Amino acid sequence: MKATVRLSFGPTEVLCHLPQGSAPQAVEDARRWLDDRFVAYECEPLRPIGKVLTRDKLIVLAEAIGARGFEADEALRGDFARAAMAMLGSDSVHIDVDARQVSF
């Protein structure tokens, strides 16, 4: 089975796969990539508790990029998949942006 991050934006779904032949990403590298993109896309935390949870960060970043953004950029899909899988420790992840849920 191919490692996949499935993003649901209401009725639209986008599949993000690891780039062919890519190695798993180190957690620290994944965290840095997510933090950099979170800032670059000017994301705001979901909860005002002062700490941004990994799941929340993935949801908010996916929402900021949007289905069209992911569909238009294969490299971004691969990078997002690598980071999400490394941070969650799973090679099968589903992020439902509208429902604000992450499962793996």
C-alpha positions in Angstrom: 0.0 0.0 0.0 1.3 3.4 -0.9 1.9 5.9 1.9 -0.8 8.6 1.6 -2.2 11.7 3.2 -5.8 12.2 2.2 -7.1 15.7 2.5 -10.9 16.3 2.5 -12.3 19.7 1.7 -16.0 19.0 1.8 -16.8 17.0 -1.3 -13.3 17.6 -2.7 -10.5 15.2 -1.8 -6.8 15.6 -2.6 -4.3 12.7 -2.2 -0.7 13.5 -1.2 1.8 10.7 -1.7 5.4 10.5 -0.8 7.7 11.4 -3.7 9.0 8.3 -5.5 12.0 6.9 -3.7 12.0 9.4 -0.9 13.2 8.5 2.5 11.1 9.1 5.6 11.5 12.6 7.0 13.0 13.1 10.5 10.6 14.5 13.0 12.7 17.6 13.7 12.9 18.4 9.9 9.1 17.8 9.6 8.4 20.1 12.6 10.6 22.8 11.0 8.9 22.5 7.6 5.5 22.8 9.2 6.5 25.7 11.4 8.0 27.5 8.3 4.9 27.0 6.2 2.6 27.9 9.1 4.3 31.3 9.3 4.6 31.7 5.5 0.9 31.2 5.0 0.1 33.5 7.9 -1.9 30.8 9.7 -3.6 31.4 13.0 -3.9 28.8 15.8 -7.3 27.1 16.1 -7.4 27.4 19.8 -6.3 30.3 21.9 -4.5 28.2 24.5 -1.0 29.4 23.7 0.2 26.1 22.3 -0.4 24.9 18.7 -1.0 21.2 18.6 0.4 19.2 15.6 -3.0 18.1 14.4 -4.3 21.7 14.6 -1.3 22.9 12.7 -1.9 20.3 9.9 -5.6 21.3 9.6 -5.0 25.0 9.6 -2.1 24.8 7.1 -4.2 22.5 4.8 -7.0 25.0 5.0 -4.7 27.9 4.1 -3.2 26.1 1.1 -6.6 24.9 0.0 -7.6 22.1 -2.4 -6.5 24.1 -5.5 -3.2 24.9 -4.0 -2.4 21.3 -3.4 -3.8 20.2 -6.8 -1.6 22.8 -8.5 1.7 21.9 -6.7 3.0 18.3 -6.8 6.1 19.2 -4.8 4.0 20.8 -2.1 1.8 17.7 -1.9 4.8 15.5 -1.4 6.4 17.8 1.2 3.2 18.0 3.1 2.8 14.2 3.1 6.3 13.7 4.3 5.9 16.2 7.2 2.4 14.9 8.2 3.5 11.3 8.2 6.7 12.0 10.2 4.9 14.1 12.8 2.0 11.6 13.3 4.2 8.5 12.9 1.8 6.9 10.4 1.9 6.3 6.6 -1.8 6.6 6.3 -3.3 9.9 7.4 -6.7 11.5 6.7 -7.2 15.3 7.4 -10.8 16.4 7.2 -10.4 20.2 7.0 -14.1 21.0 7.3 -14.7 18.7 10.2 -11.4 19.8 11.8 -10.4 16.2 12.3 -7.2 14.2 11.8 -7.1 10.4 11.8 -4.5 7.8 11.1 
